[in-house]
Amino acid sequence: MSPATVHASSQWHASVDESVIAVSGRKVAVLGGGIFGCSAAVALARAGHTVELFEQQATLMNAASMVNQYRLHRGYHYPRSSSTGVASRAAAASFRQHYGAAIIDGGRHFYAIARQGSKLDGAAFMNFCESERLAYRVVDNCSLVNYDTIEVVVDVEETRFDPWVLRELASEQMNAAGVRCHLGVRAPDDLRRRFDFIVIAGYASTNELLQHLGCATSPYQFEVCEKPVVAMPSEFTDTGIVVMDGPFGSIDPFAATEHHVLGSVDQAIHYRTIGARCEVPAHLQSVLNAGVVAPPPFSRCSGFITSGSEHIPSLAHARHVGSMFTVRAVQPNVDATDERLTSVQKIDAQVARVFSGKIVTAIDAALQVCAIVADG
Ligand SMILES: Cc1cc2nc3c(=O)[nH]c(=O)nc-3n(C[C@H](O)[C@H](O)[C@H](O)COP(=O)(O)OP(=O)(O)OC[C@H]3O[C@@H](n4cnc5c(N)ncnc54)[C@H](O)[C@@H]3O)c2cc1C
């Protein structure tokens, strides 16, 4: 059967109801215990399937689902990919319904448009927000940015999530739904014999898992990213700022902790490759998905701070606490749009694959997996 890709979309979300997905009682393996694998496992078990999840690490959600910027995107970050925002907004209600306790509402979320080097100016950004019906409020006196280098600052309606609470909820829901969870266990060899259906949710390992099952792979862009954790002055409490739209930086609260995480398009990437797999250089392997490494054996934190201070001067007062490292995987050649769509694909009669874009789409993707498995 030829692969059919279904993107998370408002249309799909409106047309699929969890309660009407047929209960067919199949034996299903889910490979990968990130938020997408956990969500799929729960949805499948609730739909009446017998589900086993395999996660190679000793705990769930240790990889990209733990090491990211913790934003529940609504589209502000994607003025060049309207579809990423549309899919994120369409998915928001289902994510809140399942994982509401992990959502941190409130706080201040600023988007700041740089005067130089930005792919769009302030007027274009505000036009985009209006055309997408994304609420914003222009802030003329934001004390945290340098208006010599920043043209416009807007306060937006975005939220963030707490990855530890998300992990707790996912784990509780898997227990309650009767998912058998194998932690510290890599995908076994005899999956096709033991299971009626296999769901790949390995994100950066998606191709390894496809190969493992004898399926064709396609290239991805892999990036080993550093996420510095910093202590900031109190004026940053509960405050995030993204400088748009180009090779700039961002700062966000580190979930509900007292610290912040830094982002930087230029500085974050320690290694990049496009191909079937990401052969992580030896020196990076020990820090990968290892939580906050303090002090890390190497870091570009001072580069994040120096480049970011041009737009956010008090970043100069950031104190480096430690750094996290993980692999980001994106479709190749999407730099022009920065598109980050989640795709759910039926690979063959026995295999489906989820490749995640934005975390907020995890439940929508899980329901799409259920529809594929129910279809047979
Ligand atoms: C630096 C960075 C910042 C980001 N910021 C945001 C953000 O602010 N907001 C947002 O919405 N998204 C963000 N993203 C994207 C988001 O984090 C990911 O799309 C999402 O977390 C991936 O979830 P997942 O479940 O698909 O993969 P993961 O969380 O990576 O889980 C995949 C799991 O598969 C397991 N696995 C792999 N191979 C095997 C195997 N052979 N056997 C068993 N298990 C295996 C891995 O150990 C891992 O636990 C960011 C990503 C990065 C890297």
The ligand as an SDF file (V2000), in Angstrom:
LIG
                    3D

 53 58  0  0  0  0  0  0  0  0999 V2000
   15.9630   22.3320   20.8790 C   0  0  0  0  0  0  0  0  0  0  0  0
   14.5010   22.0310   20.6200 C   0  0  0  0  0  0  0  0  0  0  0  0
   13.5320   22.9780   20.9640 C   0  0  0  0  0  0  0  0  0  0  0  0
   12.1900   22.6990   20.7100 C   0  0  0  0  0  0  0  0  0  0  0  0
   11.2390   23.5820   21.1660 N   0  0  0  0  0  0  0  0  0  0  0  0
    9.9320   23.2580   21.0410 C   0  0  0  0  0  0  0  0  0  0  0  0
    8.9370   24.0580   21.6480 C   0  0  0  0  0  0  0  0  0  0  0  0
    9.2100   25.0560   22.3210 O   0  0  0  0  0  0  0  0  0  0  0  0
    7.6450   23.6940   21.4720 N   0  0  0  0  0  0  0  0  0  0  0  0
    7.2770   22.6000   20.7320 C   0  0  0  0  0  0  0  0  0  0  0  0
    6.0920   22.3420   20.5840 O   0  0  0  0  0  0  0  0  0  0  0  0
    8.2110   21.8040   20.1830 N   0  0  0  0  0  0  0  0  0  0  0  0
    9.5250   22.0820   20.3410 C   0  0  0  0  0  0  0  0  0  0  0  0
   10.4710   21.2520   19.8260 N   0  0  0  0  0  0  0  0  0  0  0  0
   10.0440   20.0210   19.1070 C   0  0  0  0  0  0  0  0  0  0  0  0
    9.5650   18.9690   20.1020 C   0  0  0  0  0  0  0  0  0  0  0  0
   10.3840   18.9740   21.2360 O   0  0  0  0  0  0  0  0  0  0  0  0
    9.5720   17.5950   19.4620 C   0  0  0  0  0  0  0  0  0  0  0  0
    8.8760   17.6030   18.2340 O   0  0  0  0  0  0  0  0  0  0  0  0
    8.8890   16.5600   20.3620 C   0  0  0  0  0  0  0  0  0  0  0  0
    9.2440   16.7040   21.7020 O   0  0  0  0  0  0  0  0  0  0  0  0
    9.2750   15.1790   19.9250 C   0  0  0  0  0  0  0  0  0  0  0  0
    8.5100   14.2620   20.6700 O   0  0  0  0  0  0  0  0  0  0  0  0
    8.5630   12.7420   20.2340 P   0  0  0  0  0  0  0  0  0  0  0  0
    7.7450   11.9710   21.1920 O   0  0  0  0  0  0  0  0  0  0  0  0
    8.2460   12.6370   18.7790 O   0  0  0  0  0  0  0  0  0  0  0  0
   10.1200   12.3820   20.3280 O   0  0  0  0  0  0  0  0  0  0  0  0
   11.0790   12.1930   21.6050 P   0  0  0  0  0  0  0  0  0  0  0  0
   10.6100   12.9500   22.7720 O   0  0  0  0  0  0  0  0  0  0  0  0
   12.4620   12.4490   21.1120 O   0  0  0  0  0  0  0  0  0  0  0  0
   10.8850   10.6700   21.9240 O   0  0  0  0  0  0  0  0  0  0  0  0
   11.3760    9.6500   21.0610 C   0  0  0  0  0  0  0  0  0  0  0  0
   11.7370    8.4910   21.9680 C   0  0  0  0  0  0  0  0  0  0  0  0
   12.0650    7.3600   21.1780 O   0  0  0  0  0  0  0  0  0  0  0  0
   13.0350    6.6200   21.9080 C   0  0  0  0  0  0  0  0  0  0  0  0
   13.7120    5.6880   21.0010 N   0  0  0  0  0  0  0  0  0  0  0  0
   14.4930    5.9860   19.9450 C   0  0  0  0  0  0  0  0  0  0  0  0
   14.9610    4.8510   19.3740 N   0  0  0  0  0  0  0  0  0  0  0  0
   14.4340    3.8250   20.0810 C   0  0  0  0  0  0  0  0  0  0  0  0
   14.5490    2.4030   19.9800 C   0  0  0  0  0  0  0  0  0  0  0  0
   15.2950    1.8160   19.0360 N   0  0  0  0  0  0  0  0  0  0  0  0
   13.8830    1.6360   20.8610 N   0  0  0  0  0  0  0  0  0  0  0  0
   13.1210    2.2050   21.8420 C   0  0  0  0  0  0  0  0  0  0  0  0
   13.0060    3.5420   21.9900 N   0  0  0  0  0  0  0  0  0  0  0  0
   13.6400    4.3440   21.1200 C   0  0  0  0  0  0  0  0  0  0  0  0
   13.9550    7.7200   22.4210 C   0  0  0  0  0  0  0  0  0  0  0  0
   14.7570    7.2710   23.5030 O   0  0  0  0  0  0  0  0  0  0  0  0
   12.9580    8.7920   22.8220 C   0  0  0  0  0  0  0  0  0  0  0  0
   12.6020    8.7480   24.1820 O   0  0  0  0  0  0  0  0  0  0  0  0
   11.8140   21.4870   20.0810 C   0  0  0  0  0  0  0  0  0  0  0  0
   12.7970   20.5350   19.7600 C   0  0  0  0  0  0  0  0  0  0  0  0
   14.1210   20.7980   20.0570 C   0  0  0  0  0  0  0  0  0  0  0  0
   15.1310   19.7320   19.7760 C   0  0  0  0  0  0  0  0  0  0  0  0
  1  2  1  0
  2  3  1  0
  2 52  2  0
  3  4  2  0
  4  5  1  0
  4 50  1  0
  5  6  2  0
  6  7  1  0
  6 13  1  0
  7  8  2  0
  7  9  1  0
  9 10  1  0
 10 11  2  0
 10 12  1  0
 12 13  2  0
 13 14  1  0
 14 15  1  0
 14 50  1  0
 15 16  1  0
 16 17  1  0
 16 18  1  0
 18 19  1  0
 18 20  1  0
 20 21  1  0
 20 22  1  0
 22 23  1  0
 23 24  1  0
 24 25  2  0
 24 26  1  0
 24 27  1  0
 27 28  1  0
 28 29  2  0
 28 30  1  0
 28 31  1  0
 31 32  1  0
 32 33  1  0
 33 34  1  0
 33 48  1  0
 34 35  1  0
 35 36  1  0
 35 46  1  0
 36 37  1  0
 36 45  1  0
 37 38  2  0
 38 39  1  0
 39 40  1  0
 39 45  2  0
 40 41  1  0
 40 42  2  0
 42 43  1  0
 43 44  2  0
 44 45  1  0
 46 47  1  0
 46 48  1  0
 48 49  1  0
 50 51  2  0
 51 52  1  0
 52 53  1  0
M  END
$$$$
